[in-house]
Amino acid sequence: MLSLLDLIQIVMLEAFRPFCETARKLKSEGHSAEHVISLLRAQGASQMATVFALKTESALPLAEADTLVLNSPDWADRLEATLVLRDNFFDAIEMDASCNAIDLDS
């Protein structure tokens, strides 16, 4: 039986297949990650699709692919909004965790 993580990766791979194919082709031609990011954005890839394609086709660690995309000139117009979204997301997770904390001393 497939895990939830396996299923998510399969769905993402299918959804982002055109971007992965573009990234694979560009990397095989020797293009830099920055050039791949630029062409993927021009092709209509989201930040998530771009990170996924870089990670999948360049064998980059997720954090490195994310940092490259987040800090690239091609995504500079979305940097602040992305950082705010991430901060809010992680704040909500922390708040939920603290509200649902189990008192082990009881």
Jmol script that loads the backbone (N, CA, C; Angstrom):
load data "model"
ATOM      1  N   MET A   1       0.844  -1.175   0.000  1.00  0.00           N
ATOM      2  CA  MET A   1       0.000   0.000   0.000  1.00  0.00           C
ATOM      3  C   MET A   1       0.896   1.246   0.000  1.00  0.00           C
ATOM      4  N   LEU A   2       0.499   2.225  -0.785  1.00  0.00           N
ATOM      5  CA  LEU A   2       1.258   3.467  -0.865  1.00  0.00           C
ATOM      6  C   LEU A   2       0.952   4.362   0.333  1.00  0.00           C
ATOM      7  N   SER A   3       1.977   5.065   0.777  1.00  0.00           N
ATOM      8  CA  SER A   3       1.776   6.028   1.861  1.00  0.00           C
ATOM      9  C   SER A   3       1.160   7.302   1.295  1.00  0.00           C
ATOM     10  N   LEU A   4       0.666   8.140   2.167  1.00  0.00           N
ATOM     11  CA  LEU A   4       0.111   9.425   1.746  1.00  0.00           C
ATOM     12  C   LEU A   4       1.179  10.255   1.038  1.00  0.00           C
ATOM     13  N   LEU A   5       2.402  10.231   1.549  1.00  0.00           N
ATOM     14  CA  LEU A   5       3.504  10.965   0.925  1.00  0.00           C
ATOM     15  C   LEU A   5       3.777  10.456  -0.485  1.00  0.00           C
ATOM     16  N   ASP A   6       3.735   9.140  -0.675  1.00  0.00           N
ATOM     17  CA  ASP A   6       3.922   8.560  -2.008  1.00  0.00           C
ATOM     18  C   ASP A   6       2.820   9.034  -2.960  1.00  0.00           C
ATOM     19  N   LEU A   7       1.590   9.031  -2.485  1.00  0.00           N
ATOM     20  CA  LEU A   7       0.461   9.463  -3.320  1.00  0.00           C
ATOM     21  C   LEU A   7       0.582  10.934  -3.699  1.00  0.00           C
ATOM     22  N   ILE A   8       0.986  11.760  -2.747  1.00  0.00           N
ATOM     23  CA  ILE A   8       1.164  13.190  -3.032  1.00  0.00           C
ATOM     24  C   ILE A   8       2.237  13.377  -4.096  1.00  0.00           C
ATOM     25  N   GLN A   9       3.353  12.652  -3.972  1.00  0.00           N
ATOM     26  CA  GLN A   9       4.426  12.790  -4.949  1.00  0.00           C
ATOM     27  C   GLN A   9       3.968  12.343  -6.337  1.00  0.00           C
ATOM     28  N   ILE A  10       3.184  11.280  -6.415  1.00  0.00           N
ATOM     29  CA  ILE A  10       2.675  10.804  -7.703  1.00  0.00           C
ATOM     30  C   ILE A  10       1.763  11.853  -8.337  1.00  0.00           C
ATOM     31  N   VAL A  11       0.873  12.431  -7.543  1.00  0.00           N
ATOM     32  CA  VAL A  11      -0.043  13.461  -8.056  1.00  0.00           C
ATOM     33  C   VAL A  11       0.738  14.686  -8.521  1.00  0.00           C
ATOM     34  N   MET A  12       1.715  15.103  -7.719  1.00  0.00           N
ATOM     35  CA  MET A  12       2.512  16.276  -8.097  1.00  0.00           C
ATOM     36  C   MET A  12       3.326  16.006  -9.353  1.00  0.00           C
ATOM     37  N   LEU A  13       3.891  14.826  -9.455  1.00  0.00           N
ATOM     38  CA  LEU A  13       4.680  14.489 -10.636  1.00  0.00           C
ATOM     39  C   LEU A  13       3.819  14.560 -11.891  1.00  0.00           C
ATOM     40  N   GLU A  14       2.599  14.061 -11.799  1.00  0.00           N
ATOM     41  CA  GLU A  14       1.703  14.112 -12.953  1.00  0.00           C
ATOM     42  C   GLU A  14       1.290  15.552 -13.270  1.00  0.00           C
ATOM     43  N   ALA A  15       0.952  16.312 -12.241  1.00  0.00           N
ATOM     44  CA  ALA A  15       0.514  17.692 -12.444  1.00  0.00           C
ATOM     45  C   ALA A  15       1.636  18.571 -12.998  1.00  0.00           C
ATOM     46  N   PHE A  16       2.858  18.297 -12.556  1.00  0.00           N
ATOM     47  CA  PHE A  16       3.993  19.142 -12.945  1.00  0.00           C
ATOM     48  C   PHE A  16       4.851  18.528 -14.047  1.00  0.00           C
ATOM     49  N   ARG A  17       4.357  17.451 -14.664  1.00  0.00           N
ATOM     50  CA  ARG A  17       5.129  16.737 -15.692  1.00  0.00           C
ATOM     51  C   ARG A  17       5.701  17.655 -16.779  1.00  0.00           C
ATOM     52  N   PRO A  18       4.918  18.574 -17.369  1.00  0.00           N
ATOM     53  CA  PRO A  18       5.492  19.419 -18.427  1.00  0.00           C
ATOM     54  C   PRO A  18       6.677  20.252 -17.930  1.00  0.00           C
ATOM     55  N   PHE A  19       6.594  20.717 -16.690  1.00  0.00           N
ATOM     56  CA  PHE A  19       7.676  21.531 -16.144  1.00  0.00           C
ATOM     57  C   PHE A  19       8.904  20.676 -15.838  1.00  0.00           C
ATOM     58  N   CYS A  20       8.666  19.452 -15.377  1.00  0.00           N
ATOM     59  CA  CYS A  20       9.782  18.527 -15.133  1.00  0.00           C
ATOM     60  C   CYS A  20      10.485  18.181 -16.443  1.00  0.00           C
ATOM     61  N   GLU A  21       9.703  17.968 -17.488  1.00  0.00           N
ATOM     62  CA  GLU A  21      10.294  17.658 -18.797  1.00  0.00           C
ATOM     63  C   GLU A  21      11.130  18.827 -19.312  1.00  0.00           C
ATOM     64  N   THR A  22      10.624  20.036 -19.145  1.00  0.00           N
ATOM     65  CA  THR A  22      11.394  21.220 -19.548  1.00  0.00           C
ATOM     66  C   THR A  22      12.683  21.320 -18.742  1.00  0.00           C
ATOM     67  N   ALA A  23      12.587  21.147 -17.439  1.00  0.00           N
ATOM     68  CA  ALA A  23      13.776  21.226 -16.582  1.00  0.00           C
ATOM     69  C   ALA A  23      14.790  20.152 -16.963  1.00  0.00           C
ATOM     70  N   ARG A  24      14.324  18.932 -17.219  1.00  0.00           N
ATOM     71  CA  ARG A  24      15.218  17.835 -17.607  1.00  0.00           C
ATOM     72  C   ARG A  24      15.959  18.175 -18.894  1.00  0.00           C
ATOM     73  N   LYS A  25      15.223  18.685 -19.885  1.00  0.00           N
ATOM     74  CA  LYS A  25      15.823  19.039 -21.174  1.00  0.00           C
ATOM     75  C   LYS A  25      16.858  20.141 -21.004  1.00  0.00           C
ATOM     76  N   LEU A  26      16.499  21.185 -20.264  1.00  0.00           N
ATOM     77  CA  LEU A  26      17.415  22.310 -20.082  1.00  0.00           C
ATOM     78  C   LEU A  26      18.671  21.901 -19.312  1.00  0.00           C
ATOM     79  N   LYS A  27      18.487  21.087 -18.264  1.00  0.00           N
ATOM     80  CA  LYS A  27      19.651  20.629 -17.491  1.00  0.00           C
ATOM     81  C   LYS A  27      20.560  19.749 -18.353  1.00  0.00           C
ATOM     82  N   SER A  28      19.974  18.910 -19.201  1.00  0.00           N
ATOM     83  CA  SER A  28      20.783  18.040 -20.066  1.00  0.00           C
ATOM     84  C   SER A  28      21.562  18.855 -21.095  1.00  0.00           C
ATOM     85  N   GLU A  29      21.050  20.045 -21.420  1.00  0.00           N
ATOM     86  CA  GLU A  29      21.740  20.944 -22.349  1.00  0.00           C
ATOM     87  C   GLU A  29      22.771  21.818 -21.625  1.00  0.00           C
ATOM     88  N   GLY A  30      22.867  21.649 -20.309  1.00  0.00           N
ATOM     89  CA  GLY A  30      23.881  22.371 -19.545  1.00  0.00           C
ATOM     90  C   GLY A  30      23.466  23.738 -19.036  1.00  0.00           C
ATOM     91  N   HIS A  31      22.176  24.047 -19.067  1.00  0.00           N
ATOM     92  CA  HIS A  31      21.712  25.349 -18.586  1.00  0.00           C
ATOM     93  C   HIS A  31      21.789  25.417 -17.061  1.00  0.00           C
ATOM     94  N   SER A  32      21.998  26.604 -16.556  1.00  0.00           N
ATOM     95  CA  SER A  32      22.082  26.822 -15.110  1.00  0.00           C
ATOM     96  C   SER A  32      20.702  26.713 -14.484  1.00  0.00           C
ATOM     97  N   ALA A  33      20.699  26.511 -13.177  1.00  0.00           N
ATOM     98  CA  ALA A  33      19.427  26.453 -12.445  1.00  0.00           C
ATOM     99  C   ALA A  33      18.667  27.765 -12.624  1.00  0.00           C
ATOM    100  N   GLU A  34      19.372  28.883 -12.607  1.00  0.00           N
ATOM    101  CA  GLU A  34      18.717  30.183 -12.760  1.00  0.00           C
ATOM    102  C   GLU A  34      18.013  30.299 -14.116  1.00  0.00           C
ATOM    103  N   HIS A  35      18.643  29.778 -15.156  1.00  0.00           N
ATOM    104  CA  HIS A  35      18.030  29.798 -16.485  1.00  0.00           C
ATOM    105  C   HIS A  35      16.801  28.886 -16.519  1.00  0.00           C
ATOM    106  N   VAL A  36      16.908  27.739 -15.879  1.00  0.00           N
ATOM    107  CA  VAL A  36      15.772  26.809 -15.803  1.00  0.00           C
ATOM    108  C   VAL A  36      14.608  27.495 -15.094  1.00  0.00           C
ATOM    109  N   ILE A  37      14.884  28.145 -13.968  1.00  0.00           N
ATOM    110  CA  ILE A  37      13.841  28.852 -13.211  1.00  0.00           C
ATOM    111  C   ILE A  37      13.169  29.902 -14.090  1.00  0.00           C
ATOM    112  N   SER A  38      13.968  30.661 -14.805  1.00  0.00           N
ATOM    113  CA  SER A  38      13.436  31.717 -15.669  1.00  0.00           C
ATOM    114  C   SER A  38      12.512  31.151 -16.751  1.00  0.00           C
ATOM    115  N   LEU A  39      12.953  30.099 -17.401  1.00  0.00           N
ATOM    116  CA  LEU A  39      12.133  29.526 -18.473  1.00  0.00           C
ATOM    117  C   LEU A  39      10.883  28.832 -17.937  1.00  0.00           C
ATOM    118  N   LEU A  40      10.989  28.213 -16.764  1.00  0.00           N
ATOM    119  CA  LEU A  40       9.801  27.594 -16.182  1.00  0.00           C
ATOM    120  C   LEU A  40       8.756  28.647 -15.826  1.00  0.00           C
ATOM    121  N   ARG A  41       9.207  29.765 -15.274  1.00  0.00           N
ATOM    122  CA  ARG A  41       8.239  30.828 -14.948  1.00  0.00           C
ATOM    123  C   ARG A  41       7.586  31.345 -16.224  1.00  0.00           C
ATOM    124  N   ALA A  42       8.386  31.535 -17.272  1.00  0.00           N
ATOM    125  CA  ALA A  42       7.836  32.004 -18.554  1.00  0.00           C
ATOM    126  C   ALA A  42       6.847  30.992 -19.130  1.00  0.00           C
ATOM    127  N   GLN A  43       7.049  29.714 -18.820  1.00  0.00           N
ATOM    128  CA  GLN A  43       6.163  28.650 -19.295  1.00  0.00           C
ATOM    129  C   GLN A  43       4.870  28.589 -18.467  1.00  0.00           C
ATOM    130  N   GLY A  44       4.839  29.332 -17.356  1.00  0.00           N
ATOM    131  CA  GLY A  44       3.633  29.372 -16.535  1.00  0.00           C
ATOM    132  C   GLY A  44       3.702  28.550 -15.264  1.00  0.00           C
ATOM    133  N   ALA A  45       4.883  28.057 -14.917  1.00  0.00           N
ATOM    134  CA  ALA A  45       5.027  27.249 -13.707  1.00  0.00           C
ATOM    135  C   ALA A  45       4.851  28.120 -12.467  1.00  0.00           C
ATOM    136  N   SER A  46       4.216  27.561 -11.463  1.00  0.00           N
ATOM    137  CA  SER A  46       4.113  28.223 -10.158  1.00  0.00           C
ATOM    138  C   SER A  46       5.443  28.052  -9.424  1.00  0.00           C
ATOM    139  N   GLN A  47       5.574  28.734  -8.287  1.00  0.00           N
ATOM    140  CA  GLN A  47       6.778  28.537  -7.479  1.00  0.00           C
ATOM    141  C   GLN A  47       6.893  27.071  -7.066  1.00  0.00           C
ATOM    142  N   MET A  48       5.783  26.482  -6.650  1.00  0.00           N
ATOM    143  CA  MET A  48       5.805  25.086  -6.210  1.00  0.00           C
ATOM    144  C   MET A  48       6.216  24.157  -7.350  1.00  0.00           C
ATOM    145  N   ALA A  49       5.668  24.383  -8.535  1.00  0.00           N
ATOM    146  CA  ALA A  49       6.018  23.547  -9.685  1.00  0.00           C
ATOM    147  C   ALA A  49       7.488  23.704 -10.039  1.00  0.00           C
ATOM    148  N   THR A  50       7.994  24.918  -9.934  1.00  0.00           N
ATOM    149  CA  THR A  50       9.397  25.183 -10.245  1.00  0.00           C
ATOM    150  C   THR A  50      10.308  24.483  -9.248  1.00  0.00           C
ATOM    151  N   VAL A  51       9.993  24.587  -7.961  1.00  0.00           N
ATOM    152  CA  VAL A  51      10.782  23.903  -6.932  1.00  0.00           C
ATOM    153  C   VAL A  51      10.744  22.396  -7.167  1.00  0.00           C
ATOM    154  N   PHE A  52       9.565  21.861  -7.426  1.00  0.00           N
ATOM    155  CA  PHE A  52       9.413  20.427  -7.646  1.00  0.00           C
ATOM    156  C   PHE A  52      10.235  19.973  -8.853  1.00  0.00           C
ATOM    157  N   ALA A  53      10.168  20.720  -9.955  1.00  0.00           N
ATOM    158  CA  ALA A  53      10.920  20.354 -11.162  1.00  0.00           C
ATOM    159  C   ALA A  53      12.424  20.405 -10.906  1.00  0.00           C
ATOM    160  N   LEU A  54      12.893  21.439 -10.219  1.00  0.00           N
ATOM    161  CA  LEU A  54      14.329  21.519  -9.900  1.00  0.00           C
ATOM    162  C   LEU A  54      14.761  20.363  -9.018  1.00  0.00           C
ATOM    163  N   LYS A  55      13.978  20.103  -7.983  1.00  0.00           N
ATOM    164  CA  LYS A  55      14.309  19.014  -7.060  1.00  0.00           C
ATOM    165  C   LYS A  55      14.320  17.674  -7.790  1.00  0.00           C
ATOM    166  N   THR A  56      13.312  17.435  -8.598  1.00  0.00           N
ATOM    167  CA  THR A  56      13.167  16.157  -9.284  1.00  0.00           C
ATOM    168  C   THR A  56      14.216  15.953 -10.370  1.00  0.00           C
ATOM    169  N   GLU A  57      14.451  16.976 -11.165  1.00  0.00           N
ATOM    170  CA  GLU A  57      15.311  16.811 -12.339  1.00  0.00           C
ATOM    171  C   GLU A  57      16.770  17.181 -12.096  1.00  0.00           C
ATOM    172  N   SER A  58      17.060  17.889 -11.019  1.00  0.00           N
ATOM    173  CA  SER A  58      18.446  18.261 -10.729  1.00  0.00           C
ATOM    174  C   SER A  58      18.988  17.528  -9.518  1.00  0.00           C
ATOM    175  N   ALA A  59      18.150  16.720  -8.894  1.00  0.00           N
ATOM    176  CA  ALA A  59      18.542  15.981  -7.691  1.00  0.00           C
ATOM    177  C   ALA A  59      19.016  16.919  -6.586  1.00  0.00           C
ATOM    178  N   LEU A  60      18.454  18.120  -6.557  1.00  0.00           N
ATOM    179  CA  LEU A  60      18.781  19.066  -5.492  1.00  0.00           C
ATOM    180  C   LEU A  60      17.963  18.725  -4.250  1.00  0.00           C
ATOM    181  N   PRO A  61      18.509  18.977  -3.082  1.00  0.00           N
ATOM    182  CA  PRO A  61      17.682  18.845  -1.874  1.00  0.00           C
ATOM    183  C   PRO A  61      16.530  19.856  -1.947  1.00  0.00           C
ATOM    184  N   LEU A  62      15.418  19.518  -1.349  1.00  0.00           N
ATOM    185  CA  LEU A  62      14.242  20.384  -1.380  1.00  0.00           C
ATOM    186  C   LEU A  62      14.564  21.790  -0.897  1.00  0.00           C
ATOM    187  N   ALA A  63      15.271  21.917   0.209  1.00  0.00           N
ATOM    188  CA  ALA A  63      15.580  23.239   0.768  1.00  0.00           C
ATOM    189  C   ALA A  63      16.413  24.070  -0.200  1.00  0.00           C
ATOM    190  N   GLU A  64      17.349  23.432  -0.884  1.00  0.00           N
ATOM    191  CA  GLU A  64      18.193  24.163  -1.835  1.00  0.00           C
ATOM    192  C   GLU A  64      17.392  24.617  -3.054  1.00  0.00           C
ATOM    193  N   ALA A  65      16.552  23.731  -3.580  1.00  0.00           N
ATOM    194  CA  ALA A  65      15.711  24.100  -4.722  1.00  0.00           C
ATOM    195  C   ALA A  65      14.773  25.243  -4.333  1.00  0.00           C
ATOM    196  N   ASP A  66      14.191  25.159  -3.147  1.00  0.00           N
ATOM    197  CA  ASP A  66      13.296  26.206  -2.662  1.00  0.00           C
ATOM    198  C   ASP A  66      14.028  27.536  -2.529  1.00  0.00           C
ATOM    199  N   THR A  67      15.223  27.518  -1.968  1.00  0.00           N
ATOM    200  CA  THR A  67      16.007  28.754  -1.796  1.00  0.00           C
ATOM    201  C   THR A  67      16.354  29.368  -3.147  1.00  0.00           C
ATOM    202  N   LEU A  68      16.743  28.535  -4.108  1.00  0.00           N
ATOM    203  CA  LEU A  68      17.065  29.048  -5.445  1.00  0.00           C
ATOM    204  C   LEU A  68      15.865  29.742  -6.084  1.00  0.00           C
ATOM    205  N   VAL A  69      14.699  29.110  -5.991  1.00  0.00           N
ATOM    206  CA  VAL A  69      13.498  29.689  -6.592  1.00  0.00           C
ATOM    207  C   VAL A  69      13.077  30.950  -5.842  1.00  0.00           C
ATOM    208  N   LEU A  70      13.002  30.854  -4.534  1.00  0.00           N
ATOM    209  CA  LEU A  70      12.539  31.969  -3.713  1.00  0.00           C
ATOM    210  C   LEU A  70      13.391  33.219  -3.914  1.00  0.00           C
ATOM    211  N   ASN A  71      14.696  33.043  -4.059  1.00  0.00           N
ATOM    212  CA  ASN A  71      15.616  34.175  -4.163  1.00  0.00           C
ATOM    213  C   ASN A  71      16.020  34.514  -5.587  1.00  0.00           C
ATOM    214  N   SER A  72      15.394  33.887  -6.551  1.00  0.00           N
ATOM    215  CA  SER A  72      15.749  34.166  -7.946  1.00  0.00           C
ATOM    216  C   SER A  72      15.162  35.505  -8.399  1.00  0.00           C
ATOM    217  N   PRO A  73      15.844  36.178  -9.314  1.00  0.00           N
ATOM    218  CA  PRO A  73      15.305  37.433  -9.865  1.00  0.00           C
ATOM    219  C   PRO A  73      13.929  37.245 -10.510  1.00  0.00           C
ATOM    220  N   ASP A  74      13.682  36.071 -11.065  1.00  0.00           N
ATOM    221  CA  ASP A  74      12.403  35.828 -11.746  1.00  0.00           C
ATOM    222  C   ASP A  74      11.221  35.747 -10.797  1.00  0.00           C
ATOM    223  N   TRP A  75      11.476  35.466  -9.522  1.00  0.00           N
ATOM    224  CA  TRP A  75      10.403  35.402  -8.535  1.00  0.00           C
ATOM    225  C   TRP A  75      10.511  36.531  -7.509  1.00  0.00           C
ATOM    226  N   ALA A  76      11.344  37.528  -7.758  1.00  0.00           N
ATOM    227  CA  ALA A  76      11.538  38.638  -6.811  1.00  0.00           C
ATOM    228  C   ALA A  76      10.228  39.364  -6.526  1.00  0.00           C
ATOM    229  N   ASP A  77       9.338  39.425  -7.511  1.00  0.00           N
ATOM    230  CA  ASP A  77       8.058  40.123  -7.326  1.00  0.00           C
ATOM    231  C   ASP A  77       7.137  39.404  -6.343  1.00  0.00           C
ATOM    232  N   ARG A  78       7.428  38.157  -6.010  1.00  0.00           N
ATOM    233  CA  ARG A  78       6.593  37.372  -5.099  1.00  0.00           C
ATOM    234  C   ARG A  78       7.291  37.064  -3.771  1.00  0.00           C
ATOM    235  N   LEU A  79       8.537  37.517  -3.615  1.00  0.00           N
ATOM    236  CA  LEU A  79       9.318  37.154  -2.435  1.00  0.00           C
ATOM    237  C   LEU A  79       8.631  37.563  -1.140  1.00  0.00           C
ATOM    238  N   GLU A  80       8.269  38.834  -1.012  1.00  0.00           N
ATOM    239  CA  GLU A  80       7.671  39.313   0.239  1.00  0.00           C
ATOM    240  C   GLU A  80       6.354  38.601   0.545  1.00  0.00           C
ATOM    241  N   ALA A  81       5.503  38.462  -0.455  1.00  0.00           N
ATOM    242  CA  ALA A  81       4.215  37.796  -0.241  1.00  0.00           C
ATOM    243  C   ALA A  81       4.411  36.328   0.153  1.00  0.00           C
ATOM    244  N   THR A  82       5.380  35.672  -0.439  1.00  0.00           N
ATOM    245  CA  THR A  82       5.650  34.276  -0.107  1.00  0.00           C
ATOM    246  C   THR A  82       6.149  34.147   1.326  1.00  0.00           C
ATOM    247  N   LEU A  83       7.042  35.044   1.736  1.00  0.00           N
ATOM    248  CA  LEU A  83       7.571  34.999   3.097  1.00  0.00           C
ATOM    249  C   LEU A  83       6.471  35.267   4.129  1.00  0.00           C
ATOM    250  N   VAL A  84       5.589  36.213   3.833  1.00  0.00           N
ATOM    251  CA  VAL A  84       4.469  36.503   4.740  1.00  0.00           C
ATOM    252  C   VAL A  84       3.554  35.287   4.835  1.00  0.00           C
ATOM    253  N   LEU A  85       3.239  34.691   3.701  1.00  0.00           N
ATOM    254  CA  LEU A  85       2.384  33.497   3.690  1.00  0.00           C
ATOM    255  C   LEU A  85       3.000  32.372   4.525  1.00  0.00           C
ATOM    256  N   ARG A  86       4.286  32.148   4.342  1.00  0.00           N
ATOM    257  CA  ARG A  86       4.958  31.089   5.107  1.00  0.00           C
ATOM    258  C   ARG A  86       4.964  31.404   6.599  1.00  0.00           C
ATOM    259  N   ASP A  87       5.252  32.651   6.948  1.00  0.00           N
ATOM    260  CA  ASP A  87       5.241  33.034   8.366  1.00  0.00           C
ATOM    261  C   ASP A  87       3.864  32.802   8.975  1.00  0.00           C
ATOM    262  N   ASN A  88       2.827  33.224   8.277  1.00  0.00           N
ATOM    263  CA  ASN A  88       1.460  33.031   8.769  1.00  0.00           C
ATOM    264  C   ASN A  88       1.114  31.558   8.896  1.00  0.00           C
ATOM    265  N   PHE A  89       1.541  30.772   7.933  1.00  0.00           N
ATOM    266  CA  PHE A  89       1.285  29.330   7.955  1.00  0.00           C
ATOM    267  C   PHE A  89       1.941  28.690   9.173  1.00  0.00           C
ATOM    268  N   PHE A  90       3.221  28.985   9.381  1.00  0.00           N
ATOM    269  CA  PHE A  90       3.930  28.370  10.504  1.00  0.00           C
ATOM    270  C   PHE A  90       3.438  28.913  11.844  1.00  0.00           C
ATOM    271  N   ASP A  91       3.034  30.185  11.883  1.00  0.00           N
ATOM    272  CA  ASP A  91       2.437  30.723  13.113  1.00  0.00           C
ATOM    273  C   ASP A  91       1.144  29.984  13.447  1.00  0.00           C
ATOM    274  N   ALA A  92       0.337  29.702  12.432  1.00  0.00           N
ATOM    275  CA  ALA A  92      -0.926  28.988  12.647  1.00  0.00           C
ATOM    276  C   ALA A  92      -0.666  27.567  13.146  1.00  0.00           C
ATOM    277  N   ILE A  93       0.342  26.926  12.599  1.00  0.00           N
ATOM    278  CA  ILE A  93       0.682  25.573  13.059  1.00  0.00           C
ATOM    279  C   ILE A  93       1.132  25.609  14.514  1.00  0.00           C
ATOM    280  N   GLU A  94       1.979  26.565  14.850  1.00  0.00           N
ATOM    281  CA  GLU A  94       2.457  26.682  16.229  1.00  0.00           C
ATOM    282  C   GLU A  94       1.307  26.988  17.187  1.00  0.00           C
ATOM    283  N   MET A  95       0.394  27.877  16.758  1.00  0.00           N
ATOM    284  CA  MET A  95      -0.746  28.231  17.598  1.00  0.00           C
ATOM    285  C   MET A  95      -1.635  27.015  17.824  1.00  0.00           C
ATOM    286  N   ASP A  96      -1.884  26.262  16.752  1.00  0.00           N
ATOM    287  CA  ASP A  96      -2.709  25.066  16.875  1.00  0.00           C
ATOM    288  C   ASP A  96      -2.042  24.047  17.786  1.00  0.00           C
ATOM    289  N   ALA A  97      -0.734  23.905  17.659  1.00  0.00           N
ATOM    290  CA  ALA A  97      -0.013  22.938  18.493  1.00  0.00           C
ATOM    291  C   ALA A  97      -0.069  23.341  19.948  1.00  0.00           C
ATOM    292  N   SER A  98       0.046  24.631  20.232  1.00  0.00           N
ATOM    293  CA  SER A  98       0.032  25.073  21.638  1.00  0.00           C
ATOM    294  C   SER A  98      -1.391  24.980  22.211  1.00  0.00           C
ATOM    295  N   CYS A  99      -2.406  25.208  21.389  1.00  0.00           N
ATOM    296  CA  CYS A  99      -3.798  25.107  21.854  1.00  0.00           C
ATOM    297  C   CYS A  99      -4.203  23.663  22.095  1.00  0.00           C
ATOM    298  N   ASN A 100      -3.589  22.754  21.376  1.00  0.00           N
ATOM    299  CA  ASN A 100      -3.951  21.344  21.480  1.00  0.00           C
ATOM    300  C   ASN A 100      -2.921  20.539  22.254  1.00  0.00           C
ATOM    301  N   ALA A 101      -2.048  21.229  22.970  1.00  0.00           N
ATOM    302  CA  ALA A 101      -1.017  20.531  23.729  1.00  0.00           C
ATOM    303  C   ALA A 101      -1.658  19.681  24.829  1.00  0.00           C
ATOM    304  N   ILE A 102      -1.076  18.550  25.034  1.00  0.00           N
ATOM    305  CA  ILE A 102      -1.577  17.633  26.064  1.00  0.00           C
ATOM    306  C   ILE A 102      -0.790  17.871  27.338  1.00  0.00           C
ATOM    307  N   ASP A 103      -1.504  18.033  28.423  1.00  0.00           N
ATOM    308  CA  ASP A 103      -0.867  18.216  29.730  1.00  0.00           C
ATOM    309  C   ASP A 103      -0.540  16.842  30.283  1.00  0.00           C
ATOM    310  N   LEU A 104       0.733  16.478  30.182  1.00  0.00           N
ATOM    311  CA  LEU A 104       1.157  15.146  30.622  1.00  0.00           C
ATOM    312  C   LEU A 104       1.262  15.028  32.143  1.00  0.00           C
ATOM    313  N   ASP A 105       1.211  16.167  32.835  1.00  0.00           N
ATOM    314  CA  ASP A 105       1.307  16.150  34.290  1.00  0.00           C
ATOM    315  C   ASP A 105      -0.032  15.864  34.958  1.00  0.00           C
ATOM    316  N   SER A 106      -1.095  15.858  34.224  1.00  0.00           N
ATOM    317  CA  SER A 106      -2.437  15.647  34.813  1.00  0.00           C
ATOM    318  C   SER A 106      -2.688  14.196  35.106  1.00  0.00           C
TER     319      SER A 106
END
end "model"
wireframe off; spacefill off
backbone 0.3
color backbone group
